[in-house]
Amino acid sequence: MPGTQPSGRSEGGQATLAELGHRVAARRTELGLSLASVAEAVGVHHSTLSRLERGQQDLGASHLPMLAQALDISVADLFPST
């Protein structure tokens, strides 16, 4: 199907996921936090967070507030402004 990635996400959705991952990784690194410590705070396995940072896995909406809190930012700051 044109415009759809193998994962079933649209190209735009894949770009947003990649941007989310980049923002999470950059902020985590800026704060000097480990994957394991942020993953524990969010309630996911460190490999899940690693895949998120690489834009390979989405994180459920219920985890976003915990992720934002662990990174000391707002949920809105996780996503690009339009």
Secondary structure, DSSP 8 states (H G I E B T S, - for coil): -TTB-TTS-BHHHHHHHHHHHHHHHHHHHHHT--HHHHHHHHTS-HHHHHHHHTTS----GGGHHHHHHHTTS-SGGGS---
